[in-house]
Amino acid sequence: MGGHKPSPTYKEVCSGNTGHAETLEVVYDPSVTSFEELAKLFFEIHDPAQLNRQGPDVGQQYRSAIFYTDEHQKETAEKLINILKKKSYDVVTEVVKADKFWEAEEYHQLYYNKNNGTPYCHIYKKLF
């Protein structure tokens, strides 16, 4: 999401030439959980202070970003970033209006499950 090439392949996104960020689409039921709880988890399972990288993956396509769909989500994301900054975290997470979500090919779906539940570059760290 967030790039200039329509319908990019996963390999093209990984090249860093599309402007897209590797992301995932989260569909949730607000009667079960809130956007704020999901956003907190987002900040706690990746490093929001790494610029254009996550773990061993380097490049703009691995930037930390929240793509919001409404003003409430935008305000919530910005509120959480401000909380982290007050705790002295150097947060570089972008907060950007969502545009077209391009789904990766099947071979890259359910990556965590296909790799025996081994996290690739995420580790949980309680921040809130």
N, C-alpha and C positions, 0 to 999 in steps of 0.2 A: 504494500500500500504506500501511497505517497510519492510515487514516481511519475515519469512521463511516458513510459512505454506501455501501450495497451496489451493486455493479455500476455504478460511475460511468463516465460517458463521459470521453474525454480532455478535452473542452471544460469539463466540470464540474470536473475536477481542476484545470485551469488557472485556474478562477475563484477558487480558494483557499477555497471554501466547503465542501469535503468532508472536510477534515482529512487527506487522502491526500498522500503525497509522490510526485512523478513518479519512477518507478524502473524498473528493468528486471530481468528474471529471468535469472540466469546458470545454465545447466546445464553442468556440466563433468565430465570424467573424471579422478578423483583419481590414476589411474595415469599420466596425462599431465602434469598440473599440480596444484599444491596450492591450497587455499583461501588460504593465506598469500600466495602469489605473486599471486593474483587481487586480494586485498585491497590489497597493496602497489601494484599497478597502479591500482586505484581511487583511492588517495590521490594518486598521481602524475599522474592525468589530469584532476583537478578541484581546486578550491581548498577544502580541508577547513577553512579558517579563515573562510570567508564564511558568515555567519549568515543563513539564510532567503533565499539567492540563489545563483545560479551565473551568472557573467557578466552579461548584460543581463536575465536572468530573475529577477524579484524576487517573493518571497512564501514563505509557509511550505511550499507545495507543492514548492519548489525547495531545501528544506533538505538538508544533507548527512547521510546516514543509511546505516548498514549494517543490513540486516534479516537476522539470523542464524537458522539452522534447528536448531542444536545447540550444546551448551556449548563444544565445541572451537572453533567459529567465533566465538562470543562472546569467549572468552579470547584468541583470536588477534587479533581486531579491537581489543580493549582493550590488548593488548600493543603493537601497532603505534601506537596513539594515544599511549601512554606514551613510546615511542621518539621520536615526533615532538615531544611536549611537552618532552622532555629536550633536544631540538635547538632549543628556543625557538619552535616553531610553536604558535600559539594555535588549537588544533583544537577545532571545535564539532560535529564529527560525532557523531550519535546512534548508539548501539548498541542495537537494539530487536529483540525476538523477532518473527520473521516471522509474519504472519497471511495471510489470503487475498490472492493476487496477482491483480489485475484487469488483463487485457490491454487495451491501447488498440486503437482501431479500426484497420483496415487502412491507412488513409491516413497513420497515424503510425508504422507499422512500417518498419524499415530506413531510418530517417531519414537517416543518414549516406550510405548508398548512393543514396538518392533525391535527394540534394543534391550529387551529383558528388564525394563524398568530402571535402567541405569541413567541417571541424569547426565547430560552432556556437559553443560556449563552452568548449571543452576545449583545453588545451595541455599537452603532456607536460613535466613537471619532475621530474628525478631527485631523490628524497628519501631513498632507502634505499641 
